[in-house]
């Protein structure tokens, strides 16, 4: 087997170095062609590779895949293998790829192909795509607040810091009016959070969409209303003191076509903060070109 390894050298520790990764992957009979995602890697792709390996966190996965979706990395549709090395690893978590790295690599020789829907958003100056989610409310506020802080190096400490900040935001955030229509049915109202998701977890590893099927051709709209504020705040407080990745049941609406607008300018697309127009509506649907991920059979 021959694979392109696209690696974020800033992710992980010395055990995640270029040489260590190539050595570990090669030990499983995979010829590995290395490129850093911090440099120009598109020119190094060859059409005879069997698949692409992305080694890094959610941000690295998004960065690489966007190059393919926008046609900048050639026409070949490579299956994608993930080596999670980030803080939350929400995409890998939703594909059940967490755990021993050697076991993940070993599974590539006897793999199953998991289809993965890509969300697209119309209403910005250009068409936007997402792998994790597009949403308004408390999570964009959290992302903005985290940008102002010096984050700790350890992933566990970084997640704890994010959860503590999120807890404060939930208690103080003023619910906003959201214009929301899912497959022609109106669900407008005041919410602390409206998230269109395709995966199970969001932000600091919070499983809010536990029944997500990443390749079912539908998206989930996860809603946090005023009536759930206290209970959700208590859940976050419990998560701060417990490492268990419990799911939290919020109202979820499945759909294929979502029209939405928000009375605040803050929003996010995956791990990127964006500004939205208060009077604008955004149409969210699924791109008719799903991704293919290698997952254990």
N, C-alpha and C positions, 0 to 999 in steps of 0.2 A: 504494500500500500504506500501511496505517496501523498503527502499532505503539506499544505502551506501553514506554518505556524505564525500567526499575527499576534504579537506579544506587547503588552504595555509594561516596559521595564520598571516603571514606577510603582507597579502593583506588587503587593506581597513583600517577602523578605529575601534573604540570600538563597533560600531553597527554591525561589522562583526565578533565579537568574537564567539568562539565555542558555548558558552551558548546561546547567542542571536540568532544565526543561528538555532540551534536545537529547541529552543522555537518557532521561527517563522515558521519553516517547520512543526513541530509537530501540530501547530494550524490548519493546513490544512489536518489533518488526516493521515499524513505520518509518519510511524515509522522510525526513523532516527538512523542509526548506524554510529558513527563518527570516522574518522581517519585523522590525520594530514599528508599532503603530504611532510612535512619536516622530517617525520619518516618513518619507514617501515610499509607500509599500505597493501601491497599485501596479507599478511598472514591473514588479517582480513576479506577478501572478502568471502561471502557465496553465494552459487548458488541459494538460494531461494529468493534473493533480486529481486525486479521488475526492478530497474534501478539504475544507479550511478549518483550522483550529483557532479559536479566539481565546487568548489567555489574558484575563483581566477582570474588571468589575463590570457592572451594568453600563457605565458610561462608555467603556471601551467597546462593549458589544454593540451599543447603539451607534457609535462613531463608525465602526467598520461596516455594519449592515447598511447604514445610510449611503455609503459609497456605492454599494451594490444596487440599492433601490433607485438611486439617482442616475444609474447607468455609467458611473465613473470608473467602474472596475471590470468592464467588459460585459459580454452577453452571457457567459456561461453561468448557470445556476449551480453553484457548489453546495452540497450538503454542509452543514455547519456543526462542528463539535465545540463544546465549551469547557474551558478549565477555569472555574470560578476563583478569583483572587481579589475580589473587592471587599467592601464593608458589608453591604446588605445582600448582594447577589440575588436580587429578587427574580430575575429572569431564570437563572440556574435553579433557584429554589422551586419555581413553578414547573420546571422540567424534571424535577426529582434528581438533580445532578449534584447534590451536596454530599460531602463525606470524603472518604479516602481518595486522594488524587490518583494513585496507582490503579485503584479499582475502576475509576472513571475512564482512564486511558485504556485499560484492558477491555472495557465494554465496547470499544469502537470496532473491534474485529467481529463481534457478534451483536450487531446493533439493530435497533428498530428505528424507522424514520418517523419522526413526529412532525406533522404539519403544524405551522404556526402562523396565525393570521396577523396581518399588519394593519393597524388603524391608519386612516388618512383623514385629514381635516381640511375642509374648504372654508375660506373666509379670511385667511391671511393674505399677504401680498403674493405668496406662492403656496403651492400645496405642501402641507406638512404631514409627516408620518410619525407614528409612535408604535413602540413595542410593548411598553408597560401601561401607560395611561396618559390621559389628558384631563386636567381638572382645575377646579376653582376652590377657593376657600382656605382652609387651615394649612394645607400642605405647601402651597406657594408661599404663604407667610412664614412657615417654618424654614423653607429653603432660603428665603431672603435673610432671615435672622441668623442662620448658620453661616452664611457668607461673611458676616461681620465678626465672627469669632475665630480664634486660633484653635483648630480642632486637634485633639490628641492623636497620636500615631496609632495606638492600638484600636482595632475595629470595635472591640467590646466597649471601650470607653467612649468611642465616637457615637455608637448607637445609644448608650446610656445618656450622653449629653443631649442628643436629638430628642429622646423620649422625654427628658425633663423639660426641655424647652417646649415641646409639643403640648405637654400637660398644662403649662402656663397659658399657652395660646388658646387651647380649648376653653379654658375658664373665662377668658377675657374677650374672645372674638365675637363680634356682633354679626348675627345671622344676616345674610344678604338675599335679596330677591333673585331667583333664577327662573328664566324662561326656558322650559324644558319640554320637549316633545320626543317621544320614543315610538317609532313606527306609527306615527300619526295620532298617538294618544297623549293628551296633555298631562304633565306631571309638575307643572310650575308651582313654585312656593318659595318659602324662605328656608335657607339651608346654611349650615356651617361648612359643609363640604358637598361637592358634587364631583364625582370621579368617574370617567369612562375608562374602564379597565379591560384588559385582555388576559392578565395574569393574576395569580393568587394574592401577591403581597405588594405593598407600597412603602415608600419612605424607609424608615429604619426597621425593615423586616416585619411589618405588621400584616398579618393575614386577614384581610378584610373581604376577600372574594374567594373563599375556600373552595367553592364548587366550580371554579373557572375551568373551562376546557379551551386550551389555547388554539385549537384548530377546528372548532365547531361552526365557524362561519358567523358567529354572533359575538357581540360585545356586551359587557355588563355595566350598568350605571349604578354606582354605589352611592347611597344618599345618607347624609347625617343631618337630621333636623334638630330643632330646638328641644324636642321631647326626648332626645337621646343624649343630650349634652352631659348630664351628670353621670349617667351610666358609662359613657365612653371615657370620660375623664377618670372615673374609678378604674376602668380597665387599663388605661395607660399607666396609672399609678401602680397597679399590680404588676404590669410588665417591667417597670423600672426595678422592682425588687425581685423579679423572677425571670430567669433566662428562658423559660418555656415559651415556645412559639405557638401560643394558643390562637385559634381563630376567634374573630368577634363577629357576631351576626348583626349586620346592618341591612336595611331594606335594599334589595338588589332587583333591578329591572333588566331583563335581557332584550336585546334588540339589534337590528341591522342598520337602521337609519336614525340618527339622533340629531335633533336641532336644539341648540342651546345658546343662551346668552346670560351674562352675569353683570350685576350692578357694581362691580369692583374691577379695577384694571389688572389685578394680579392673577396669573394663571401659570400652569407649567405643562410642558410636553416632555414626558419622561423625566430626566434630571435637569432639564433646561427651563429656566424662568423665562416667561414671555409676557408681554402686555397685550391686553385685549380691549377692544372698544366697548364702552358701556351700552351703546345703542346697537351694536352689531350682533348678528347671529352667526354661529359656526355650525357647519354640517359635518357630522362625523359618520364615517362608514368604513367598510373593509376594502382594502386594496385587493384587487383580483390577481394577486401574485404572492401566494403564501410562501413562507420560508420553510426549509426542511432542516430539522435538527437531528443529530444522532443521539439517541437515548438508549439506555440499557434495554435489551430484549426481555 
